[in-house]
């Protein structure tokens, strides 16, 4: 479906938070849903929620408005789903955790440590020729630190993917209603 004239559909990263029953196989069902539909997951994290027996998934997907509606509709089809909502980009706290192993001999060590500290990162492990730096920040800030450390020699990088919630003082959004457009988009 083409966007209406004067209303181009923009592809951007969108963050969905889904609360699901904490049962075996639920993560596989979510991943399979995205695989079958051809949606590209930028990041997927899962962990316990504040409610016993429920887990929270944070799913970041690059998509346009129409695809976002289909993602929402398809998530509602999951048997183990309790609720789902898309977080408003302007009212969300979103963080990634990354560990970056970087070359740092005696001549470059101080520069690597200084670069890490400028980004609010900290050194969590040290060896004679390398360091492991930990950063918890926005996706963009993690990417920026990686770029700064690349000239020293990034040996390995691992990151969690986004975890997100509405900002303090912002009410948890109501679960997205399954709109007629979303139902039609998902084929229900």
Residue pairs with C-beta under 8 A, 6 or more apart in sequence:
1 66
3 9
3 64
3 65
9 64
9 65
9 66
10 64
10 65
11 62
11 63
11 64
12 62
12 63
12 64
12 89
13 42
13 60
13 61
13 62
13 139
14 60
14 61
14 62
14 63
14 68
14 71
14 86
14 89
15 58
15 59
15 60
15 86
15 87
15 89
15 92
15 94
15 162
15 164
16 57
16 58
16 59
16 60
16 61
16 71
16 72
16 75
16 84
16 85
16 86
16 87
17 56
17 57
17 58
17 59
17 84
17 85
17 86
17 87
17 164
17 165
18 30
18 56
18 57
18 59
18 75
18 78
18 81
18 83
18 84
19 49
19 51
19 54
19 55
19 56
19 57
19 81
19 82
19 83
19 84
20 26
20 30
20 54
20 55
20 56
20 57
20 78
20 80
20 81
20 82
21 53
21 54
21 55
21 80
21 82
22 48
22 53
22 54
22 55
23 80
26 55
26 78
26 80
27 46
27 57
29 78
29 79
29 80
30 44
30 57
30 59
30 75
30 78
31 41
31 44
33 74
33 75
33 77
33 78
34 40
34 41
34 59
34 61
37 70
37 71
37 74
39 61
39 63
39 67
39 71
40 61
40 62
41 59
41 60
41 61
42 60
42 61
42 62
42 161
43 58
43 59
43 60
43 96
43 139
43 161
43 162
44 57
44 58
44 59
44 60
44 161
45 57
45 58
45 160
45 161
45 162
45 163
46 55
46 56
46 57
46 58
47 55
47 56
47 163
48 54
48 55
48 56
49 55
49 56
54 82
58 161
58 162
58 163
58 164
59 71
60 161
60 162
61 67
61 68
61 71
63 71
66 185
68 86
69 179
69 181
69 182
69 185
70 182
70 185
70 186
72 84
72 86
72 176
72 178
72 182
73 178
73 182
73 183
73 185
73 186
73 188
74 186
75 81
75 84
76 84
76 176
76 178
76 182
76 186
77 186
77 188
83 175
84 175
84 176
85 172
85 173
85 174
85 175
85 176
86 173
86 176
87 94
87 164
87 165
87 166
87 173
88 166
88 173
91 166
91 167
91 170
92 164
92 165
92 166
92 167
93 164
93 165
93 166
93 167
93 168
94 138
94 139
94 162
94 163
94 164
95 136
95 137
95 138
95 162
95 163
95 164
96 136
96 137
96 138
96 139
96 142
96 159
96 160
96 161
96 162
96 163
97 134
97 135
97 136
97 159
97 160
98 134
98 135
98 136
98 142
98 145
98 146
98 157
98 158
98 159
98 160
99 124
99 132
99 133
99 134
99 156
99 157
99 158
99 159
100 121
100 132
100 133
100 134
100 135
100 145
100 146
100 149
100 154
100 156
100 157
101 130
101 131
101 132
101 133
101 154
101 155
101 156
101 157
102 112
102 130
102 131
102 132
102 133
102 149
102 152
102 153
102 154
102 155
103 129
103 130
103 152
103 153
103 155
104 112
104 113
104 129
104 130
104 131
104 152
105 128
105 129
108 152
109 131
111 152
112 131
112 133
112 149
112 152
113 123
113 131
115 145
115 148
115 149
115 152
116 122
116 123
116 131
116 133
116 135
116 145
116 149
118 148
119 135
119 137
119 141
119 144
119 145
119 148
120 135
120 137
120 141
121 133
121 134
121 135
121 137
121 145
122 133
122 134
122 135
123 131
123 132
123 133
123 134
124 132
124 133
124 134
125 131
125 132
126 132
130 155
133 145
133 149
135 141
135 142
135 145
137 145
139 162
142 159
146 154
146 157
165 172
166 172
166 173
176 182
178 188
